[in-house]
């Protein structure tokens, strides 16, 4: 599929990396020739140097025959204009990154009246993800499927955990909670475990289940954390604004520390229920003065990765119940080794949304519809939700009689609101939601899970 990516900032580079890995024909566009040349040299892509909001540049990039354009420049207005021009030139589908909160209330208008296929707001989506984690602090990371009915939570198995050195089939017998261990990260290796797989200390496991069942599992393993009431946010950017608004609406006590005096005044006006402090949130004295030790959670959201990491490490040393760190770099698995378990990246959050849309678009003539897609464990594992179509050819056949690919797991089936963790005698039926967890491969359609 021919895709044009305009704007080679963090999101543009992330999308180029992900979509070339999935075999699409990519043309990248940017006004910075060095960025274009760098991506052309690194990936198998075409490059165009120029303004992506002009007809001449878009024509050179092949907009008249492109299936999709992703506009991800630093300007919301340029992104919208780019999509409108490309649509008029013949591009079938358009995605615009729109970050300004002023446009948040106009998303429906932008889609319906201007014909944008999708609008991505990385900061808002990241705030949503952080909000979910704060509402369920026992998990290092949390992803939702089937409209929130099922979730995948990541948990670390510490040395005092009762399940250390225990095979998974034994855990199933001892654990009363109805959950499924669907992925295990051990150092730099990732496994889709069978029943004989033995958990080790310091493994990071991904478990699937309802929130209530996951909570029960965590209580049994000793990693359950109490609900969070008091939250300190470091940094007053867009993510901080969205997050503070989401959390204050739930009745939590929010304290936000921002270094810019003018930004503090802005935030005070739009966040009346949030305590906004003017100060350097990376300064130890400021943190202590503002009562860091009395907080249930700290979220570090400055624009500098190193500052976020240092503040988070200090909060961990103070025994804060939940510490969440924002980073922009694509690879941050090393942070787990220094004790930072919950790390979020706006580029990865937005990348998951766009990748899901692209796969659905690519498979529009296929047999099953992808509903949800998450990349887990630093992108090494994928969890995707599909709807089983009518007359699929594999309906009503027991799993024990199906030849499934190795290193792949059917994490869950949702049928008429009922949750099923399938065994060998279970089957898929039309209109089921099926969650597939896999490592080392791309699943675009349910047909792809078979040998």
C-alpha positions as CSV (number, residue, x, y, z in Angstrom):
1,X,0.0,0.0,0.0
2,X,1.4,3.4,-1.0
3,X,1.5,5.7,2.1
4,X,2.8,9.3,2.3
5,X,4.2,10.6,5.6
6,X,4.5,14.3,5.9
7,X,6.6,15.7,8.8
8,X,9.6,13.8,10.1
9,X,9.5,14.6,13.8
10,X,9.3,11.9,16.4
11,X,5.8,10.6,15.3
12,X,6.8,10.7,11.6
13,X,9.9,8.7,12.2
14,X,8.0,6.2,14.4
15,X,5.4,5.7,11.7
16,X,8.0,5.3,9.0
17,X,9.8,2.6,11.1
18,X,6.6,0.7,11.9
19,X,5.0,0.9,8.5
20,X,8.1,0.0,6.5
21,X,8.4,-3.1,8.7
22,X,4.9,-4.1,7.7
23,X,5.9,-4.0,4.0
24,X,4.2,-0.8,2.8
25,X,5.5,1.5,0.1
26,X,6.4,4.7,2.0
27,X,7.2,8.2,0.7
28,X,8.5,10.6,3.3
29,X,8.2,14.4,3.0
30,X,9.8,17.2,5.0
31,X,11.1,20.7,4.6
32,X,14.4,19.6,6.2
33,X,16.5,17.8,3.6
34,X,18.8,16.2,6.2
35,X,15.9,14.5,7.8
36,X,14.6,13.2,4.5
37,X,18.1,11.9,3.5
38,X,18.6,10.2,6.9
39,X,15.4,8.2,6.6
40,X,16.0,7.3,3.0
41,X,19.4,6.0,3.9
42,X,18.0,4.1,7.0
43,X,14.8,2.6,5.6
44,X,13.6,1.4,2.2
45,X,11.6,4.5,1.5
46,X,11.3,7.3,-1.1
47,X,12.0,10.8,0.0
48,X,10.7,14.2,-1.2
49,X,12.2,17.5,0.1
50,X,9.6,20.2,0.3
51,X,6.4,21.7,1.8
52,X,3.9,18.9,2.2
53,X,1.0,21.4,2.1
54,X,1.7,22.4,-1.6
55,X,0.3,20.7,-4.6
56,X,3.7,20.5,-6.3
57,X,5.3,18.6,-3.4
58,X,2.3,16.3,-3.0
59,X,2.2,15.6,-6.7
60,X,5.9,14.6,-6.6
61,X,5.2,12.3,-3.6
62,X,2.4,10.6,-5.6
63,X,-0.6,11.9,-3.8
64,X,-2.9,11.3,-6.8
65,X,-2.4,7.6,-6.4
66,X,-1.7,7.2,-2.7
67,X,-3.9,5.1,-0.5
68,X,-3.1,7.1,2.6
69,X,-1.4,10.3,3.8
70,X,-0.3,10.8,7.4
71,X,0.3,14.5,8.2
72,X,2.5,14.8,11.3
73,X,4.3,18.2,11.0
74,X,4.6,20.5,14.1
75,X,1.7,22.6,12.9
76,X,-1.9,21.4,13.3
77,X,-3.1,23.8,10.7
78,X,-0.5,22.6,8.1
79,X,-1.5,19.0,8.9
80,X,-5.2,19.7,8.2
81,X,-4.4,21.7,5.0
82,X,-2.1,18.9,3.8
83,X,-4.8,16.4,4.2
84,X,-7.4,18.5,2.5
85,X,-5.2,19.2,-0.5
86,X,-4.1,15.5,-0.8
87,X,-7.8,14.4,-0.6
88,X,-8.6,16.7,-3.5
89,X,-5.7,15.4,-5.5
90,X,-6.9,11.8,-5.2
91,X,-5.4,10.4,-2.0
92,X,-8.1,8.0,-0.6
93,X,-7.6,8.3,3.1
94,X,-6.1,11.0,5.4
95,X,-4.8,11.1,8.9
96,X,-3.8,14.4,10.6
97,X,-2.0,14.9,13.9
98,X,-3.9,17.6,15.8
99,X,-2.5,18.5,19.2
100,X,-4.0,21.9,20.2
101,X,-6.6,21.6,23.0
102,X,-8.6,24.4,21.3
103,X,-9.4,22.0,18.5
104,X,-10.4,19.1,20.8
105,X,-14.1,20.1,20.7
106,X,-14.1,20.2,16.9
107,X,-12.8,16.7,16.2
108,X,-16.2,15.6,14.9
109,X,-16.5,18.6,12.6
110,X,-13.0,18.0,11.2
111,X,-13.9,14.4,10.4
112,X,-17.4,14.9,9.1
113,X,-17.3,18.2,7.4
114,X,-13.7,18.3,6.2
115,X,-13.5,14.6,5.3
116,X,-10.5,13.6,7.5
117,X,-10.4,9.9,8.0
118,X,-8.7,10.0,11.3
119,X,-7.4,12.6,13.8
120,X,-4.6,11.7,16.2
121,X,-3.8,13.6,19.3
122,X,-0.7,11.9,20.9
123,X,-0.8,14.0,24.0
124,X,-4.5,13.3,24.8
125,X,-4.1,9.6,24.1
126,X,-1.0,9.5,26.3
127,X,-2.9,11.2,29.1
128,X,-5.7,8.7,28.7
129,X,-3.2,5.8,29.1
130,X,-1.7,7.4,32.2
131,X,-5.1,8.0,33.6
132,X,-6.0,4.3,33.2
133,X,-2.8,3.2,34.9
134,X,-3.5,5.6,37.9
135,X,-7.0,4.1,38.2
136,X,-5.3,0.7,38.4
137,X,-1.9,1.3,39.9
138,X,-1.0,-2.4,40.5
139,X,-0.1,-2.7,36.8
140,X,3.1,-1.4,35.3
141,X,1.1,-0.8,32.1
142,X,-2.5,-1.4,31.1
143,X,-4.2,-1.9,27.7
144,X,-7.9,-2.4,27.2
145,X,-9.8,-4.6,24.7
146,X,-13.4,-5.3,23.8
147,X,-14.5,-1.8,25.0
148,X,-12.9,-2.2,28.4
149,X,-14.3,-5.7,29.1
150,X,-10.8,-7.3,29.0
151,X,-7.4,-5.8,29.8
152,X,-3.8,-6.8,29.5
153,X,-1.7,-5.8,32.5
154,X,2.1,-6.0,32.9
155,X,3.5,-7.0,36.3
156,X,7.0,-7.7,37.6
157,X,7.6,-11.0,39.5
158,X,9.8,-9.9,42.4
159,X,12.0,-12.3,44.4
160,X,9.4,-12.6,47.2
161,X,6.6,-13.6,44.8
162,X,5.0,-17.0,45.6
163,X,5.0,-17.8,41.9
164,X,8.8,-17.6,41.4
165,X,10.2,-20.8,39.9
166,X,6.8,-22.2,39.4
167,X,5.5,-23.6,36.0
168,X,2.4,-21.8,34.6
169,X,0.2,-24.9,34.8
170,X,0.8,-25.0,38.6
171,X,0.0,-21.3,38.9
172,X,-3.3,-22.0,37.2
173,X,-4.1,-24.6,39.9
174,X,-3.1,-22.4,42.8
175,X,-4.5,-19.1,41.6
176,X,-8.2,-18.7,41.9
177,X,-8.3,-15.7,39.6
178,X,-9.4,-16.3,36.0
179,X,-6.5,-14.8,34.2
180,X,-4.1,-15.9,31.5
181,X,-0.4,-15.3,31.4
182,X,0.1,-14.4,27.7
183,X,3.6,-13.1,27.5
184,X,6.8,-13.1,29.5
185,X,9.8,-10.8,29.2
186,X,13.1,-12.1,30.7
187,X,16.0,-9.8,30.2
188,X,16.0,-9.0,26.5
189,X,14.1,-12.2,25.5
190,X,10.3,-12.5,25.1
191,X,8.3,-15.7,25.3
192,X,4.7,-16.6,24.5
193,X,4.5,-19.2,27.3
194,X,3.1,-22.7,27.3
195,X,1.8,-24.5,30.5
196,X,5.3,-25.9,31.1
197,X,7.0,-22.5,31.1
198,X,8.6,-21.8,34.5
199,X,8.5,-18.2,35.8
200,X,11.7,-16.8,37.3
201,X,12.3,-13.9,39.6
202,X,12.4,-10.5,37.9
203,X,10.3,-11.7,34.9
204,X,7.9,-9.2,33.5
205,X,4.6,-10.9,32.8
206,X,1.6,-9.8,30.8
207,X,-1.7,-11.1,32.1
208,X,-5.1,-11.1,30.4
209,X,-8.5,-10.9,32.2
210,X,-11.1,-8.6,33.6
211,X,-10.0,-5.9,35.9
212,X,-11.6,-7.6,38.9
213,X,-9.9,-10.9,38.1
214,X,-6.5,-9.2,37.5
215,X,-6.9,-7.4,40.9
216,X,-7.5,-10.8,42.6
217,X,-4.4,-12.2,40.9
218,X,-2.3,-9.3,42.1
219,X,-3.6,-9.6,45.6
220,X,-2.5,-13.3,45.6
221,X,0.9,-12.4,44.3
222,X,1.5,-9.5,46.7
223,X,1.8,-6.8,44.1
224,X,-1.6,-5.2,44.7
225,X,-1.4,-1.4,45.4
226,X,-4.0,0.7,47.1
227,X,-6.1,3.2,45.2
228,X,-4.4,6.5,44.3
229,X,-5.9,9.7,45.8
230,X,-3.1,12.3,45.7
231,X,-1.1,12.8,42.4
232,X,1.8,15.1,41.7
233,X,2.5,16.1,38.1
234,X,5.8,17.5,37.0
235,X,5.6,19.7,33.9
236,X,2.7,21.7,32.5
237,X,2.6,20.8,28.8
238,X,-0.3,19.4,26.8
239,X,-0.1,15.9,28.4
240,X,-0.1,17.4,31.8
241,X,-3.1,19.6,31.0
242,X,-5.1,16.7,29.6
243,X,-4.1,14.4,32.5
244,X,-4.8,16.9,35.2
245,X,-8.3,17.5,33.8
246,X,-9.1,13.8,33.5
247,X,-7.9,13.1,37.1
248,X,-9.5,16.2,38.7
249,X,-12.8,15.2,37.2
250,X,-12.6,11.9,39.2
251,X,-12.2,13.8,42.5
252,X,-8.5,13.1,43.0
253,X,-6.2,15.7,44.5
254,X,-3.9,17.0,41.9
255,X,-0.8,19.1,42.4
256,X,1.0,20.3,39.2
257,X,4.4,21.9,39.2
258,X,5.4,24.1,36.2
259,X,8.5,26.2,35.7
260,X,7.0,28.8,33.4
261,X,5.2,31.6,35.2
262,X,2.9,32.5,32.3
263,X,2.0,28.8,31.7
264,X,1.1,28.6,35.4
265,X,-1.4,31.4,35.0
266,X,-2.9,29.7,31.9
267,X,-3.3,26.4,33.7
268,X,-4.8,28.0,36.7
269,X,-7.5,29.5,34.5
270,X,-8.4,26.2,32.8
271,X,-7.9,23.9,35.7
272,X,-9.7,25.4,38.7
273,X,-9.7,22.2,40.7
274,X,-5.9,21.6,40.4
275,X,-3.3,23.1,42.6
276,X,-0.7,24.7,40.2
277,X,2.7,25.5,41.7
278,X,5.2,27.8,40.0
279,X,8.6,26.2,40.4
280,X,11.2,23.8,39.1
281,X,9.7,20.3,39.5
282,X,13.1,18.7,38.9
283,X,14.6,20.5,42.0
284,X,14.8,18.1,45.0
285,X,14.1,21.0,47.5
286,X,10.9,22.0,45.6
287,X,9.7,18.4,45.5
288,X,10.3,18.0,49.3
289,X,8.7,21.3,50.1
290,X,5.6,20.4,48.1
291,X,5.2,17.2,50.0
292,X,6.4,14.5,47.6
293,X,6.4,11.9,50.4
294,X,2.7,12.4,51.0
295,X,1.8,11.7,47.4
296,X,0.4,8.4,46.2
297,X,1.7,8.9,42.6
298,X,4.2,11.0,40.7
299,X,4.0,11.6,36.9
300,X,7.0,13.2,35.3
301,X,6.0,14.9,32.1
302,X,8.7,17.5,31.3
303,X,10.0,17.8,27.8
304,X,13.4,16.3,28.6
305,X,13.7,12.6,29.0
306,X,16.7,12.8,31.3
307,X,14.9,15.1,33.7
308,X,11.9,12.8,33.8
309,X,14.1,9.8,34.5
310,X,16.0,11.5,37.4
311,X,12.8,12.9,39.0
312,X,11.2,9.4,38.8
313,X,14.2,7.7,40.3
314,X,14.1,10.2,43.2
315,X,10.4,9.5,43.7
316,X,11.1,5.8,43.7
317,X,13.8,6.3,46.4
318,X,11.2,8.0,48.5
319,X,8.8,5.0,48.3
320,X,6.1,6.7,46.2
321,X,3.4,4.1,45.5
322,X,3.2,4.7,41.7
323,X,5.8,6.5,39.5
324,X,5.1,7.1,35.8
325,X,7.8,8.4,33.4
326,X,7.3,9.9,30.0
327,X,10.0,9.4,27.5
328,X,10.3,10.3,23.8
329,X,13.0,7.9,22.7
330,X,11.9,4.7,20.9
331,X,13.8,2.3,23.0
332,X,13.6,2.5,26.8
333,X,13.8,-1.1,28.0
334,X,16.9,-0.2,30.0
335,X,14.7,1.9,32.3
336,X,13.2,-1.4,33.7
337,X,16.7,-2.3,34.9
338,X,17.0,0.8,37.0
339,X,13.6,0.3,38.7
340,X,11.3,2.4,36.5
341,X,8.5,0.0,35.6
342,X,5.9,2.3,34.1
343,X,7.1,4.3,31.1
344,X,4.9,5.9,28.5
345,X,5.8,7.4,25.1
346,X,3.4,9.6,23.1
347,X,4.9,8.4,19.8
348,X,4.3,4.7,20.6
349,X,0.8,5.4,21.9
350,X,-0.1,7.3,18.7
351,X,1.8,4.8,16.5
352,X,-0.4,2.0,17.8
353,X,-3.5,3.9,16.8
354,X,-2.3,4.6,13.3
355,X,-0.9,1.1,12.8
356,X,-4.3,-0.4,13.7
357,X,-6.0,1.9,11.2
358,X,-3.5,1.1,8.5
359,X,-4.0,-2.7,9.0
360,X,-7.7,-2.3,9.0
361,X,-7.4,-0.3,5.8
362,X,-5.1,-2.8,4.2
363,X,-7.4,-5.7,5.1
364,X,-10.6,-3.9,4.1
365,X,-11.2,-6.6,1.5
366,X,-10.1,-9.4,3.9
367,X,-12.1,-11.7,6.2
368,X,-11.8,-10.3,9.7
369,X,-11.8,-6.8,11.1
370,X,-9.1,-5.6,13.5
371,X,-10.6,-3.7,16.4
372,X,-7.7,-3.0,18.7
373,X,-3.9,-3.2,18.5
374,X,-1.2,-2.7,21.1
375,X,2.5,-3.2,20.8
376,X,3.8,-4.5,24.1
377,X,7.2,-5.1,25.7
378,X,9.0,-2.4,23.7
379,X,7.3,-3.5,20.5
380,X,8.4,-7.1,20.7
381,X,4.9,-8.4,21.3
382,X,1.6,-7.6,19.7
383,X,-1.8,-8.0,21.1
384,X,-4.6,-7.6,18.5
385,X,-8.4,-7.9,18.7
386,X,-10.3,-9.3,15.7
387,X,-14.0,-9.9,15.0
388,X,-14.7,-13.3,13.5
389,X,-16.6,-13.0,10.3
390,X,-19.4,-15.1,8.9
391,X,-18.3,-18.2,6.9
392,X,-14.7,-17.7,7.9
393,X,-13.8,-21.4,7.3
394,X,-12.4,-21.9,10.8
395,X,-15.6,-21.5,12.8
396,X,-16.9,-24.2,15.1
397,X,-13.6,-26.2,14.8
398,X,-12.0,-27.1,18.2
399,X,-8.7,-25.4,18.7
400,X,-7.0,-28.8,19.2
401,X,-7.9,-29.5,15.6
402,X,-6.5,-26.2,14.2
403,X,-2.9,-25.8,13.2
404,X,-1.9,-22.6,14.9
405,X,1.5,-20.9,14.3
406,X,4.1,-21.3,17.0
407,X,4.8,-18.5,19.5
408,X,1.2,-17.4,19.3
409,X,-1.6,-17.5,21.9
410,X,-5.3,-17.0,21.7
411,X,-5.5,-14.8,24.8
412,X,-9.3,-14.6,25.1
413,X,-12.6,-14.9,23.3
414,X,-15.6,-12.6,24.1
415,X,-18.9,-14.0,23.0
416,X,-22.1,-12.2,23.8
417,X,-20.5,-10.5,26.7
418,X,-19.1,-13.7,28.1
419,X,-15.4,-14.1,28.5
420,X,-13.8,-17.4,27.5
421,X,-10.1,-18.4,28.1
422,X,-10.1,-21.1,25.4
423,X,-8.9,-24.7,25.8
424,X,-8.5,-27.4,23.2
425,X,-12.2,-28.1,23.0
426,X,-13.3,-24.5,22.6
427,X,-14.2,-23.0,19.2
428,X,-14.5,-19.6,17.5
429,X,-17.9,-18.5,16.3
430,X,-19.1,-15.7,14.0
431,X,-19.0,-12.2,15.6
432,X,-16.8,-13.4,18.5
433,X,-14.1,-10.9,19.6
434,X,-10.8,-12.8,19.6
435,X,-7.6,-11.5,21.2
436,X,-4.4,-12.8,19.6
437,X,-1.0,-12.4,21.3
438,X,2.1,-13.0,19.3
439,X,5.8,-12.3,19.2
440,X,8.0,-11.9,16.1
441,X,5.3,-11.7,13.5
442,X,2.6,-9.4,12.1
443,X,-1.0,-10.6,12.2
444,X,-3.3,-8.6,9.8
445,X,-6.1,-11.1,9.6
446,X,-7.3,-14.1,11.7
447,X,-6.4,-16.3,8.8
448,X,-2.8,-15.3,9.5
449,X,-2.7,-17.3,12.8
450,X,-2.8,-20.7,11.0
451,X,0.2,-22.6,9.7
